[in-house]
Amino acid sequence: MKLAVYGKGGIGKSTIATHISVALAKRGKKVLQIGCDPKHDSTFTLTGFLIPTIIDTLKEKDYHYEDVWPEDVIYQGYGGVDCVEAGGPPAGAGCGGYVVGETVKLLKELDAFDNYDVILFDVLGDVVCGGFAAPLNYADYCLIITDNGFDALFAANRIVTSVQEKAKTHPLRLAGLIGNRTLKRDLIDKYVSAVGIPVLEVLPLIEEIRLSRVKACSLFSMSETQTSNMVDDKWEEEITETSQNSEILNSSLEEFTVSSEQKKATHVLNYICDFYLNIADQLIAQPEGVVPNPLSDREIFELLSNFYLDSGVNTNNNSESKINQSQGSGTIFENSANKEDDSFAWI
């Protein structure tokens, strides 16, 4: 199974991709994650360092593909997940999309595609043209990461358009949306209702998710470390109990507080990990997926804009709102409502 993860830049794709890879590995799958971004930091949370990139390795070999071996470009990360980073040219000095295409070409020549149960492409931002669209040519499913906001859902709709186009010539399906870093999902629900695509999961807005990226450590690994520390602390407490009984009694309240905080932290980490395991289970079940029908740019703007405008009217009963309502019930698209073309003349 091949997965392509897309979404607005900075939405948390790499963090989610990493944890889906680990979750799939926890379910017994052999997983390869391919970072398709010149930043080459997709697998950072799995390996703990920035691994050498495909483009750097090819440069060292003077671009002789026959001199490159799997061990030159594939590094094993946490949970047994194998990792590859495409890399890219220096900023302003070439096409990163071309490098993604060359990465796929090289891995196919190395027969790497045949050695894994799951290959996950973590793709730069919402760029779905040229080489950055190459993963869609190989993927069975596309996953789109979004939040509950205007910009991310607009970007998601552009990706949906690309999936629809690629599905005409490839056996590609959209597995669904994954909501990230949000306390609400009302706008997500409004969009998927209009387009007819599933939501695999909506991840909570919890600081530990961001910290995993900062610590270059997956939440699964953090959970294991936290549990191990709790066991070590309890063992040390039992060993010293007889010789330091008075000290333990005097500091019992402090120790209880520390222990409670550790248990709380472990509970939170396990709670978050269950979200990713749920996504993995849905993917392992090989969902039917959909060939989506995206909204036009005009329609998506109207849908999202009207949601915010309606929310403002519903939550504000002041005189200004009443004045705005009395001026008419038309939308910002009213002047172009009768135009059949999809130009941006109305902006």
N, C-alpha and C positions, 0 to 999 in steps of 0.2 A: 504494500500500500504506500502510495506517495502522496504527501500532503504539502500544499503551498500556503504559507501564512502571509497575509497581506493586511494593510491597514494604514491609517494616517501616521505620518512620521511622529515619533515620540509618544505613541499611544500605549506602548508597553509590549510590542510584538515579541521582542527577543526574550523578555522575562517569561511571557506566556509560552512561547515556543519551547524554551528550555524546560519548563516544568511539564509540558505535555510530553516531551521526549522522555523525561525521567519517569513520569507516570506510566507511559507505555512500556518502558523497561521494567518497571516494578511489576507489570502484568505479564512479564516473561517474553517480551518482544525484543528482537535485536534491532537497534535503532541507529540510524545515521542522521545527524543534523548538519545541514549545509547552510552556513551564513552567506547570504547574497547581498553584502553591503560593503562598500569600500572601507567603512570604519572597522571592519573585521572584528567586531566584539560580540557577535551573536552567541558564541559558545563560551564566552568569558566566565559565566556563572558555573559552567560545567567543569572547566579545566583549571580555573583559578588564575589563568594568565592568557595573554594574547598569543594564540598559536600562529606559527608561520602560515602565510597565505599561499593559495595556489599560484597567484601571479608572481609572488616572490620566488617560489620554488622553480617555476618555469624560467624566470629570469636567470637564476643561478645555473640552470641547465642549458642556457642559451636557447631556450624554447624548443629543445629536442624532447618531444613528448615520450619517445621511446626510452629515454633515460630516467623517467620518473616512475617510482615504485609506490605502491599504496602507503607504505610506512613513511614516505617522504611528506605526505599531505594529510594523512588521517591520524588523528590523535584521540586517545581514549579519555573520556571524561567521567564524571561522577555517575555511578549506577551502571557503568558499562556502556554508556552512550558514546558512540564514536562521533568525532567532530571534524568538520572541514570548514575552512574559511576561504571564500573566493578572493577577497581583497579587491583591489582596484588601483587605478593610476592615481598619482598625486592630484589634488584638487585643481581643476581647471586645465588638466593636461591629458585628457583622454576620456574614453567612454567606459564607465563602470558596468554598463549593461553588456558590453562586449565580453568583459571578463566573466560575467555570469554564464554566458553562452559557452565560453571556452572551458569553464569549470565542469559544466555538464558533459561536454565533449570528452574531457580528460577522464572523468570518473567512469564514463561508459567504456572507454578504451581499457581502463583498468579492471573492467568487469565488476566494479564496486556496486552497481545497481542490483546485481543478482545475489549479493551476499547478505541482504538485510530484509527483515520483515517489514520495516517502516523506514522510509526516507522522508525527512521533513525539511523543506526549503523555508528559510526565514528570510523574506525578501524586503529590500529597501522600501520604506514608506509606502505610498500609494502609486508608485510609478509602474504602470502596466503597459509599457511600450518597449520595443527593441529587446535587448537581452534580458531586461528585468521581467519581461513577460515570458521568457523561456521556461521557467518552472511550470507555468500553466500548460505547456505543451506535453509535459510528462506526468503531471499530477492526476491522481484519481479524484481528489477532493481539494477544494479551496476553503480555507478558514479565514474569515474576516474579523479583525479585532477593532472594536469601536468603544466609545463611551456614550454617555447619555446626552452628548452635546451636538450642536449644529455642524461644526466643522468636520468632526470625525464621521458623522453619518453621511454628510455630503461626499466625503472621500470614499466611504464604503459603497455608495451608490455608483461611483465611477468604476470601482473594482467589480461590482456586480455586472456592469455593462461589459467589461472585459471577459468575465466568465461566460456570459451569454454568447459573446462572439467566438471565443475559443471552443465552446461546446459544439459549435457547428462542424468542427473538423476533428475534435478530439473527444474521447470518452470522459470528459471533465464534468463534475457536479459540484455545486456549492453545498458543503456540509452544513453551514450555518454561520451565524454571528456569535462572537464571544464578547460580552460586555466587560469592560475593565474599569477599575477605579471609579466606581459610582455608587452612590447611596440610593439612587432612583433609577428606574428603567422605563418611565412612561413614554419618553420620546423614542426610545428603542422600539417599544411595543407598537407605537404609532407607525413607525417606518416599516417594520416587518409585516404588519397587518396590511399595509398598502402594497407591498411588493410580494408578499407570500413566501417568505423564507423563514426557516426555523432559527431559534436561539438555542445554542448548545448549553450556555451557562452565562451567568452574570456574576463576575467576581467582586467581592466586597472591597470597599475602600479601607484597607488595613495597612498600617505603616510597615509591618513585617515584610510585605511583598516588595516594597521599594528597598528596604534594607538588604534583602537578599542580593539584589543587584550591586549595591554598594559594597557588600562584604564579599562579593565574588563567590557566593555559596548558595546552593539551592535551598529552598525551604525544607525539602526532604532531608537534606544533610544537616540543616540547622536543628530540625526536630530530633534527629538521631543524636546529635551532640548534646542537646539540652537534656534528653532522657539519660544519656550516659553520665552527664554531670550530676544529675539528681541521684543516680545509683552510687556514684563515687562519694558524694557528700554523705549519703546515708551510711555507707560502709565505714567511712572515716569516723562518723559520729559513734557508731557501735564499738569501734576499736578503742576509742578514747573515753568511753562512758565511765568505766570503772575508775580510771585514774584521775579523771577530771569531772567527777560527778557534781561537785559544788559549782564549778564554772558553768557547766551545762545548765544547771538549775537557774543560775543567775542570769544567763543569757538566753533562756528558753523562748522568751517572747520574740527576741530578735531572730533566732533561728527559725521559729515558726513562720515569721513574716517572709524570710528569704525562701523557705520551702514553699510557701503558698504562692509567691511570685513565680518561682520556677515551674510549679504545676500549672499556673495560669498561662505562662508563656508557651509551655509544651502543648496545652490544650488549644491555644490559638493557632499554633503552627500545624497541628494535626487537622484542625478544622479547615484551614486553607488548603492543605494538601488534598483533602477529600474532594474539593472542587475540581482539581486537576485530574484526579483519579476518575471522577465521574465523566469528564470529557474523554479521557482515554477509553473508558468502557463503551461509550457511545460510538467512538471511531472503530474500535475493535469489532463491534457488531456490524460494521460496514453499512452505515445508513444509506437509504435510497438516495438522499440528496435531491437537489432541485436544479433545474436550469432556470434561473431567475428571469423575471421580466422587470428590468430596472425602470425607474422613473426618468423622464427627461429632465434636463437641468432646470427648466422652468417649473416642472411639477415638484421636484424635490425642494427647490427654494420655497415654493408656495406652501408645501406641506410643513416644512420645518419653521418657516417664518410665522405662519398662521398659528402654529402651536404656541410659540412664545407670545404672540399678540393676544391670543385667546386667554392664555394663562395670566397675562397682565391685567386684562379686563376682569377676569374672574376674581383676582385677588385684590384689586383696587377699586373701591366703590366711591372714590372721591369725585369731586366735580370735574376735574380735568378729564377723567376717564369718560364721564358722561358727555362732555363736550366733544371728545374724539369720536364717540359712538354716534353723536347726532350729526356729525359731518358726513356720515355715510357708512355703509357696511361693506364697501369694496375693499379689496386687498391692494397691496403694492403692485400687483400685476394687472390691475383693472384696465390700465391704458393699453395693455398689449393682449388682452384676453381674446380678442378676435383675430389675432395674427396666427397664421398656421405654421410659419417657420419657427425654428428654435434658435433664432439669433439672440444676441445679447443687447439689442437696441433699446430694450426697456430699462436697462440699468441706469 
